[in-house]
Amino acid sequence: MVSKQAQEMKEFLRSVFVADPDWRTTDWAEIRKEADAAAVRQPIPGEVTISEDFLNGIHVERIRVPEHNGKVIFHIHGGGMTIGNSRSARFMLAHTGTLCKRDTVSVDYRLCPEYSQPAAVEDCAAAYQGLLQEYAPQDIALLGESAGGMLVLALLAYLKQHELPMPSCACVISGSADPLYESPSMIENQSTEVVVCLNLRNAMNEYYFCGGDPDDPILNPLSADISGWPPIYFHACNDEILRDESIRMHEKLKAAGIPTKLTIKEDLFHCYMLYDLPESYEAFQEIADFFQEYN
């Protein structure tokens, strides 16, 4: 049984959920403003400090935690490739970083519909390479939720393709991995989804993939050669349409002999840990424990 707070948040999200939005008429500036306001209202520990910076010309937000151990979490935010920024997951990053004693760096990448692929991956790769000037790769963990989870997988494919150092480990929260969106949960969970639009495939094809090769490992991690990839923790919810993306990637890593963990939460919703819920703190500890095991 989930908490009363989680039940209430899920019902609220259901009440405002738009299954098939018209992206062509969306006021992106207003939507981004509203999403940013909601994100920064979530509570963060008072001991952390927040600052802005640039890595290889890419804007990032740094969160420094007390008693940090000299390691870092490189974070890629979610938002369907259209909204969100380096402030979007402050709540999750500040608490997770505090638990595992790691500072965090969250990257601002170019968004759709103004920019399509490969802009976002290139920005993330540039910032990551800038971070390598400060940290050894074995001291870096990747973390991303939703579209950010997709970009974590894309970044790993990019690093392999360009023979760049891999991080020690990664956590992917409800990220997509199949550019064709053919996972069974895309259909099976349409009646229980309360966050991700049901026309995701059409929208992503129109404003992100834009005719890109579906066999390109950066766009399609399920087709990637994952030899040399680091351990990955996949975290998703049973009721969301993207659930099976995590399961399929987890099974791919298992088959390749790469350490991997999968958590599927019952009765919760896509990226619930961005909200101040009792279940969020449990997720923060799970992620922190994984990072401490492999990083």
N, C-alpha and C positions, 0 to 999 in steps of 0.2 A: 504494500500500500504506500503510495507516495504521500507527501505532506499536503496539508490543506493549502499552503501557499502555492505549491506546484499545480495542484488541481485548479485553483482559481486563476493562475496565470495561463494555464492551458485553455481554460474556457474563455478567458478574455481574448487570447490569440485567435481562437476559433470564431469569435464574434466579429473580428475585424478582418478575417482571412479572405483574400481575393484569389480564387482558384485560377482564373484565367485573365490576368490584367492586360490592358492594352499598352504595351511598352512605348508605342509610337507617340502617344499623347501624354506620357508621364512627364511631370515637372521634376527633373532630376535634382535640381538645386534645392527645391523644397523638401523632397524626400530625404536627401542626404542631411539636410539641416535637422529634420525631425529625428532621424536615426541617431545622429551624433548627440543630440540632447538627451535622448533616452539612455544611451550608453554611459555617458559621463555621470549620470545620477546614481549609478551603482556604487556602494561603499567600498573603499579600499583602506588597507591598514595605514594608520597615521604615521608609521615609522618610515615608509618608503618615500623616496624623492623622485620627481618626474622632471625630465628635461628634454628639449628638442636638440636634434643633431643632424648631420648629414654623413652618409657613407658613400663614397664614390659618386657624390652629387645627388644621391637619393635621400629624401627626407625620412628620418626615423624618429621615433620617440623612445627614450630610454627610461626604464624604471629601475632604480637602484634600491636594493633591499639591505636591511641591517645584517651584519654577520655573513656577508656573501662569501662564497668559497672560491672565487676566481673563475667560475664557469658562467655560461650565459645561455639563455633561451632566445633563439631567433624566431620571431613570431610573424606570421602572415595572416592578416585579418580576413574575415569573410564579408559577405554582403552581395552574393550573387554576381560578382564582378562589376556591379554598378554603384554600390553604395559602400559605406564603411571607410575607416581610415585607421591610422596608427593608435588612435584613442579608443577604438571601438571595444577592445577587450581588456581595458585597464583593470577591471574588476577581477577577471580570471588571471591575468598575468601577475598582478600584485600579490594575490593570495598564493598562487602556485609557486611563484618565485620565492616568496617568503618561506614556504614549506620546504623547498629543496635548496634554499640558500643560493639562488642564482639570480643575477640581474637579468633583465629582459631588454631586448631591442625589437621594436615592432616597426615594420616597413610600410611606407606609403607607396603603392604602385599605381600606375596609370589605369584608370577605370574605363569601362564601357558605359555608354555607347560611343564616347569620344575616341576611344582607342580599342582596337581588337588585338587578338594574339598576333605576334609574340610579345607585345609591350610589357604586360604584367610580369611574365617570367623573366624577361630581360632585366627589369627593374629589381626584382627579387635577387637575381643572380649577381647583379652589380653590387647591391648592398651586402650580400653574403660575402662576396670577395673583399669588400671593404672591411668587414668584420674579421676576416682572416688575418688582417694586419694587426689585430689586437689580441686574438685568441687562437690557440692551436685548434685544428679541426676536432680533435678528440674532446675538446672542452665546450663544444657547441652542440646544443640540442635544437631540433626544429619543432615548431608547434603551429598548427593552423586549424581553423574551424570553417566548415562549409566550403565556400569558394577558396578560402585560405588553405583548407585541407587538400583540395584539388591542386593548388599551387605548390604545396609542400611536395607532393608526388611529382609534379612537373619539374620542380627545382632539382629533385634527386635525379630525374632522367637527364636534365640539362647538365648537371655536374658530371655524370658518367660520360655523356656524349662529348663533353669538352675536356675530359680528363682532369677535372678539378677535385680537390680533396673533399671527401665525404664527411658529414658531421658524425657524431658518435651515435645518435639515435634520433627518432622522430615520433611525434604523436599527431595522428590525423583524426580530427573530430568531424564525423558526418560529411566527409568530403566525397566528391564524385570522382570516378576513375574511368568511366566508359562514355566517350563522346557521343555514342549512339543511344545512350540511356535505355538499354535493353534489359536491365535487371528486372526480375519478376516483381520486386517490391514497388517499382515505378507504377505498376498497375494495381497490385494487390492492396497497397496502402493509400490509395487515393481518398478513401472515405475517412481515414484517420489522420491525414496530414493537416497541420494547422499553421505551417510557416512557409514552406517552399511551394512556389506556384506550380500547378499541375501541367502547365505548358512549358516546362523548363527546357525540354529538348528543342522546341522551336525557337524559344527566346535565345538560348545559347548559340544555336546555329546562326541566328541572324546577327547577333551583336558581338559574339566572342570568337567562335571557331571560323566563321566567315570563309567557308570553303577550304579550310585547312585539311591536310591529309589525315584521315582518321586512323591511319597506321603509324603516324609519327609518335614515337614513345613519349614525347613531351606533352602531346595532346591526349594520348591514350596509354596511361601507365600499365593497363592490363596487357598491352602488347609489347611492353618494354623488356629488354634484357636486364634483369635486376641483379645479376651477379655483382657482388661488391656493395650492394646496398646495405645500409645500417639496420639494426633492429627497429621495428615500428610497432607502436601501440595504436590500434584502431578502436575508436569509441563512437558508438551510434545508439539510436533508439529504435525499439521494435516497431513503433507505429509510423515511422517516417518513410517517405518514398525513396530516400537515398540509402536505406539500411543495407541493402544487398551489395552496394558498391564497396562498403567496408568489408563485408564477408568475403567477397570475391578476391579483393586484394590480400586479405589475411591468408586465404587459402593458397594464393599464388606464392606468397613469401614462405609459407610452411612447406610447400612442395619443393622450393628451392633451398630449403635448409637454413633460412634466415630466421633468427629469433623474432617472434612476433606474438602479440597479445591482442585479444579481441574482447571487448565488453559491449554487450547489448542491453540497454536499460529498458525496463518495462514501464509503460504508462506515462512516459515523459515525452519530450518533444525536441525537435531539431535545435541543437545548440542551447539547450536549457541552462547550461552553466554560465551563460553570459548574464544571467539574472540572479539576484540575491535570494536564493532558495536553499533550504537545508541540503537538498541533494547536490547542489553545486559544490559545496565544501567537501563532500565525499568524493566527487569527481576530481577536485583539485588534489586531494591526497593520493588518489589513484595515479594521476599523471605524474605527480612529484615522486612517488615511489618508483615508477618506471624509469624516470630520468636518473634517479639515484642508483638504480641497478645497472644501467648501461652507460652512464655519463659521470 
